Amino acid sequence: MSDRSSHRGVAAVVLLAIVVGAWCARVADAAGQDGQVAATQAPARCPETEAALFHACVTSRAHDYDPPRTADGKPDMQGWWQSPLGGTQNIEEHGRTPATQPGKSLIVDPSSGLVPYQPWASAQITENIKTYVEPNAACFPSGSPRSIYTPGGFQIRQSPGYVVLLFDRAHNYRIIPTDGRPRIGADITLWQGEPRGRWEGDVLIVDIVNQNGRSWLDQQGRFSTGALHVVERFAYIDEDTMHFEASIEDPNVYTRPWTMAFPLKRDKRKPRYEFIEDACFEGDETTEMLLKLGYRIYPGSARLNVGHN
């Protein structure tokens, strides 16, 4: 090969290397820009291991997730849901005991993470633990908001004018009308209360009154009375996550309204999942054992012989 031909070959190789290098740089730059856009569109997930951190993260962000819709245009929340944080053993922060696993508080307001009980009610909690069978152990319904964080989770079903919650535990359920119907009246009290739902944008709001005051908030004897008023909010964060919030007030026992909040996660492990046979029944061994030890069935706060403000 002549020197001239050799030089031409080297020049061609150099030119090709320059062109390929420039093309690779442009591709890398574009990929970097796409990565920045993707990062902007999909920010880091809110932490789901602690209620206060999750709630603060969710409420500080704007969420533009457009959920699937039912035939009437409402967010389709149907499916199996469960809180990863528990809470039925103890809704306040607690360590490990022979009967409980450690956990953070589900209470986000007040910031202390403590239920703002009146002094007489705090004393009644101690009496509840010493004297009464925990209502869940006696197979009674959990009421609101405890039914949302009772182990086993629940299924949401929807139809025009209704949202129905079907619970794994003891085959309990809550039927929530969303058609604007009037309430049945304050003289009728129920374990699960009387809910009325409405949609505010994509948020399901459930307003609950007329609970009978016989359920507890956890296994530590925390209670309320028939004056309890709970407002629940269910809001999609993404396809598999909802933000649940419950505003709670009862002037008979609390010094102020308070709020709990935590994530709900969709259970997708079994596409055709069905309830396990979690059939609680009266007279089971746990209740019978407690009764033999001298405990009594909890009569409900309206029937307790206590003095309060």
C-alpha positions in Angstrom: 0.0 0.0 0.0 1.3 3.5 -0.9 2.0 6.1 1.8 -0.8 8.2 0.3 -3.3 5.3 0.6 -2.2 4.6 4.1 -2.7 8.2 5.2 -6.2 8.2 3.7 -7.1 5.0 5.6 -6.0 6.5 8.9 -7.9 9.7 8.3 -11.0 7.7 7.5 -10.7 5.8 10.7 -10.2 9.0 12.7 -13.2 10.6 11.1 -15.4 7.6 11.8 -14.3 7.6 15.5 -15.1 11.3 15.8 -18.6 10.8 14.3 -19.3 7.7 16.5 -18.1 9.6 19.6 -20.3 12.6 18.9 -23.3 10.3 18.3 -22.7 8.4 21.6 -22.3 11.7 23.5 -25.7 12.9 22.1 -27.3 9.6 23.0 -25.9 9.7 26.5 -27.0 13.3 27.0 -30.5 12.5 25.8 -30.6 9.5 28.2 -29.5 11.8 31.0 -32.3 14.3 30.2 -34.8 11.5 30.0 -33.6 10.2 33.4 -34.0 13.7 34.9 -37.6 13.9 33.5 -38.4 10.4 34.8 -37.0 11.4 38.2 -39.2 14.5 38.2 -42.3 12.5 37.2 -41.7 9.7 39.7 -40.3 11.1 43.0 -39.1 8.8 45.7 -41.9 6.9 47.4 -43.1 8.2 50.8 -41.7 6.1 53.7 -44.3 3.5 54.8 -42.7 2.2 58.0 -43.9 5.0 60.2 -47.3 6.7 60.2 -46.1 10.2 61.0 -43.4 10.2 58.3 -45.8 8.8 55.7 -48.5 11.3 56.5 -46.1 14.3 56.5 -44.6 13.2 53.1 -48.0 12.6 51.5 -49.6 15.8 52.6 -46.5 17.9 51.5 -46.7 16.7 47.9 -49.0 17.3 45.0 -50.3 14.0 43.6 -51.5 13.7 40.1 -52.2 10.0 39.9 -55.3 9.4 37.8 -56.9 6.3 39.3 -59.0 3.8 37.3 -62.7 4.6 37.2 -65.9 2.7 37.8 -68.7 3.0 35.3 -70.1 6.0 37.1 -66.8 7.8 37.0 -65.7 7.4 40.6 -62.2 6.2 41.5 -62.2 2.4 41.4 -60.8 1.4 44.8 -62.0 -2.2 44.5 -59.6 -4.9 45.6 -57.8 -6.2 48.7 -56.2 -3.7 51.1 -54.3 -3.9 54.4 -52.2 -1.6 56.5 -48.6 -2.7 56.8 -48.3 -1.0 60.2 -50.7 -2.9 62.3 -52.0 -1.0 65.3 -54.7 -3.3 66.8 -52.3 -4.3 69.7 -51.5 -0.7 70.5 -52.1 2.5 68.5 -49.5 4.5 70.4 -45.7 3.9 70.2 -44.7 0.9 72.2 -41.9 -1.6 72.7 -41.9 -5.3 72.7 -43.8 -7.2 75.4 -44.7 -10.9 75.8 -48.0 -10.0 74.2 -47.1 -7.3 71.6 -44.7 -6.5 68.9 -42.9 -3.2 68.9 -44.4 -0.4 66.8 -44.7 3.3 66.2 -47.8 5.4 66.9 -50.5 5.6 64.3 -51.5 9.1 65.7 -50.2 12.1 63.6 -52.0 14.8 65.6 -51.2 15.7 68.3 -47.5 15.4 67.4 -46.8 13.6 70.7 -48.4 10.5 69.1 -50.7 10.1 72.2 -54.4 10.0 72.4 -55.5 13.2 74.3 -57.6 11.5 77.0 -59.2 13.4 79.9 -57.8 12.3 83.3 -60.8 10.2 84.3 -60.6 8.4 81.0 -56.9 7.6 81.4 -57.8 6.0 84.7 -60.6 4.1 83.1 -58.2 2.6 80.5 -56.2 1.0 83.4 -59.5 -0.3 84.8 -60.5 -1.7 81.4 -57.3 -3.8 81.1 -57.7 -5.2 84.7 -61.5 -5.9 84.5 -62.8 -6.6 81.0 -62.4 -9.0 78.1 -61.1 -7.2 75.1 -64.1 -6.8 72.8 -62.3 -8.3 69.7 -61.5 -11.4 71.7 -65.2 -11.9 72.4 -65.8 -11.7 68.6 -67.5 -8.3 68.6 -67.1 -6.0 65.6 -64.2 -3.6 65.7 -66.0 -0.4 64.9 -64.4 2.6 63.3 -61.5 3.3 62.8 -60.1 0.1 64.3 -61.7 -2.1 61.7 -59.4 -0.6 59.1 -56.2 -1.7 60.9 -57.5 -5.0 62.3 -55.3 -7.9 61.1 -56.4 -9.7 57.9 -57.3 -6.6 55.9 -60.4 -6.0 53.9 -61.9 -5.9 50.5 -63.5 -2.9 48.9 -66.4 -3.3 46.5 -68.3 -0.5 44.8 -71.6 0.0 43.0 -73.4 3.2 42.1 -74.4 4.8 45.4 -72.5 2.4 47.6 -69.1 1.4 48.9 -68.9 -1.8 50.8 -66.0 -3.0 53.0 -65.7 -6.7 53.6 -63.4 -7.6 56.5 -61.3 -10.8 56.8 -61.8 -10.9 60.6 -65.0 -12.6 61.8 -66.8 -11.8 58.4 -67.6 -8.3 59.5 -68.7 -5.7 56.9 -69.6 -2.1 56.5 -72.1 -0.8 54.0 -71.5 2.9 53.1 -74.2 4.7 51.2 -72.8 7.5 49.0 -76.1 8.6 47.5 -76.8 11.5 50.0 -79.6 9.7 51.9 -80.5 11.1 55.4 -79.4 9.4 58.6 -81.7 7.0 60.4 -81.5 9.0 63.7 -79.5 9.2 66.9 -81.6 6.7 68.8 -80.2 3.7 66.9 -76.6 2.8 67.8 -74.6 0.1 66.1 -71.2 -1.7 66.6 -70.0 -0.3 63.2 -71.9 3.0 63.6 -73.9 4.7 60.9 -71.7 5.8 58.0 -72.5 8.2 55.2 -70.0 8.6 52.3 -69.4 11.2 49.7 -66.8 12.0 47.1 -64.7 15.1 47.1 -62.9 14.9 43.8 -61.1 11.6 44.0 -61.2 11.3 47.8 -63.7 9.1 49.5 -64.9 10.7 52.7 -66.9 8.6 55.2 -68.6 10.3 58.1 -69.5 7.9 61.0 -71.8 8.6 64.0 -74.0 6.4 66.2 -71.4 3.8 67.3 -72.5 2.1 70.5 -69.3 2.8 72.5 -68.6 -0.9 73.2 -65.6 -1.4 70.9 -62.0 -0.5 71.8 -59.3 1.3 69.7 -56.7 -1.4 70.6 -55.9 -4.2 73.0 -54.7 -1.7 75.6 -58.2 -0.6 76.7 -58.4 2.7 74.8 -62.1 3.4 74.3 -64.7 6.0 73.3 -68.4 6.6 74.0 -71.5 6.8 72.0 -70.6 10.5 71.3 -67.8 9.3 69.0 -67.6 11.1 65.6 -65.2 9.7 63.1 -64.4 11.1 59.6 -62.4 8.8 57.4 -60.6 9.7 54.2 -59.4 7.3 51.5 -57.1 8.8 48.8 -55.1 7.1 46.1 -51.4 7.8 46.0 -50.5 5.4 43.3 -51.9 2.2 41.8 -51.2 0.1 44.9 -51.2 2.6 47.8 -53.8 4.7 49.5 -53.5 7.3 52.2 -56.0 6.6 55.0 -56.8 9.3 57.5 -59.3 9.3 60.4 -60.3 12.5 62.3 -61.7 11.5 65.7 -63.6 13.4 68.4 -65.6 12.5 71.5 -66.1 15.4 74.0 -66.9 12.8 76.7 -63.4 11.3 76.8 -60.9 13.4 74.8 -59.6 16.9 75.5 -59.5 17.7 71.8 -60.0 16.2 68.4 -57.2 14.0 67.2 -56.1 12.3 64.0 -54.5 9.0 62.9 -53.2 8.2 59.4 -51.3 5.4 57.7 -50.8 3.7 54.3 -53.1 1.1 52.9 -51.4 -1.3 50.5 -53.1 -3.3 47.8 -52.7 -7.1 48.2 -51.8 -8.5 44.7 -50.2 -11.8 45.8 -53.2 -13.8 44.8 -55.1 -12.6 41.7 -58.1 -14.8 42.7 -57.7 -14.3 46.5 -60.6 -15.3 48.7 -61.2 -14.9 52.5 -59.7 -17.4 54.8 -62.1 -19.1 57.2 -61.5 -16.6 60.0 -64.8 -17.4 61.8 -64.8 -16.0 65.3 -67.5 -17.4 67.5 -69.0 -16.7 70.9 -67.7 -18.9 73.7 -64.3 -19.6 72.1 -61.4 -20.7 74.3 -59.9 -17.3 74.7 -63.0 -15.6 76.0 -63.9 -18.7 78.2 -60.4 -18.6 79.8 -60.6 -14.9 80.5 -64.1 -15.3 82.1 -62.8 -18.1 84.3 -60.0 -15.7 85.5 -62.6 -13.2 86.6 -62.8 -10.8 83.7 -66.1 -9.6 82.5 -67.6 -8.7 79.1 -67.1 -5.0 78.4 -70.4 -3.3 78.9 -69.7 -0.2 76.9 -68.7 3.2 78.2 -72.3 4.4 78.5 -72.9 1.8 81.1 -69.7 2.2 83.1 -70.1 3.6 86.6 -67.6 6.5 86.2 -67.5 10.2 86.8 -66.4 12.4 84.0 -66.5 16.0 82.7 
